[in-house]
Amino acid sequence: MKEIVSIQFGKDQGPLYLQLYNHIKRLIVDKTFEIGDKLPPIRKVASQLQVNTVTVVSAYKLLEQNDYVYAKKGSGTYVADIKEVEEYMESQRELESSIHQNAENPKDVAGIALMTGGHIHIEKDSINFASATPTPAFFPVEDFKQVLMQVLDRDGGKAFGYDESNGYGALRAAIVSWLKTDYQIESHAQNIQIISGAQQGIDIIAKAFVNPGDYVLVENPTYTGAVAVFKSRGAKVVGVPIQRDGIDMEKLEKYIRIYRPKLIYTMPHYQNPTTFCYSDDKKVDLLKLVKDKKIYIIEDDFMSDLNFEKKYRTKTLKSMDQYHKVLYIKSFSKVLMPGIRLGFLAAPLMLFKQIMQAKHTSDIASSGLIQRAFHLYLKKGFWNKHLMHMKEVYYSRYVEIMKLLLEVEKMGGDVCKANGGLNIWVKLPEGVSGTALYQRCLEKKVLIVPGKIFYVGENKAQDNYIRLSYAATDIQQIKVGINKLCNCIQMLQNQDESDVYYSPLI
């Protein structure tokens, strides 16, 4: 039986059981403890490290919850086969590597790199249906230059200093007014946390409220970046099937009873990747379901602005929240310019202290210059002007791609008609693999995203969907690209399964 090497517990490094958990986890990952090795008895470890037995029990239990060890009744605790854990860590390294190598389009390309086990090179003449980031030609450079210069003339060096951790006061006040006018969300400046993009918002919430071993429920399929954040905090992520009108409430209620989650991560408007939208009835049911439970809902509202139905304005979950259960994240980056990395988090006041602390430890504060410039951008009406322009551009692309995708439906596929957002979710004809189609399209210099990478849990094997985005493609590229896509589907339908090349999957 191997010994647990003595460790130095730090006063400022968290609870003792968590420090011990991390220490043993490292020993397992580094293969100091190998598969099948028995961990020392609890009393022996407690005596050796001069800690309470409860500390060791808690650390062992956490290791078991995260699949590093397993317990045999009456025998002891043994090191598990951590192949899946190692694969996840490797995928995280690949994700980071891909982000650095693909600065133009980090999130989408990194996701595909995870799926294929390596770096994806996008050639200049490729037609990119994988990216949900607009082309630089549409960035409002002149308007933003104007407000930047005005801020520099007005504030001088102050624009480069640290603002309050929760954000520039004038911007927070402007956001409160904007939320009430455009979204019917009642909030206050003290409930608003400025963040450096939606991804940081998810990370801050995870840091503030998720401990190793906690459960987080997500829609299935879902945004892979959110899953990575929750797993990095040691959370157990469980997928709940999503339907055309929102999350499967029957399954959700069942999973809440089984797992007692800390958080439920949702995208109620033009969900990524499916583009499904929650019905108002499901929003009401969801809020009622968590009313008296110690569960909070993250509403990641990154797409509700891009609604092509002029007579219809979607109600946010936050605007319907009577029970103070919704943590509302909104990013300006997706529609404006991804590089500005700006958004906000609206949270119940009772949770705000933890959120501010998590933000402060992340990066102290978001860019003061960008916050001040965006405040003027909102104040001068530039945001609404730019949004209206982008909706016109994207609507014309949406109409074109939906018209062309009728051919996929003729072949037996099913195309979700979203009337908003930037993505199209396509169920492929029977027998056509999304992974195989991705590879065939790549050979034709057409980049798509296989739906498989968005699933968690047992549904990871589902491989009959793809996600297409029209953010980075013009009308002509859409015509050429969808024609090539249809040709590739026909090729796969007309050949033996043995001829199909599959990329390695994680």
Secondary structure, DSSP 8 states (H G I E B T S, - for coil): ----------TTS--HHHHHHHHHHHHHHTTSS-TT-B---HHHHHHHHT--HHHHHHHHHHHHHTTSEEEETTTEEEE---HHHHHHHHHHHHHHHHHHH-TTSHHHHHHHHHHHTS-----TT-EESS--S--GGGS-HHHHHHHHHHHHHHHGGGGGS---TT--HHHHHHHHHHHHHHH-----GGGEEEESSHHHHHHHHHHHH--TT-EEEEEES--HHHHHHHHHTT-EEEEEEEETTEE-HHHHHHHHHHH--SEEEE--SS-TTT-----HHHHHHHHHHHTTSS-EEEEE-SSTT-B--TT-----TGGG-SSS-EEEEEESTTTS-GGG--EEEE--GGGHHHHHHHHHHHHSS--HHHHHHHHHHHHTTHHHHHHHHHHHHHHHHHHHHHHHTHHHHHTT-EE---SBSSEEEEE--TT--HHHHHHHHHHTTEE-EEGGGG--GGGGG--SEEEEE-TT--HHHHHHHHHHHHHHHHHHHTS-GGG-------
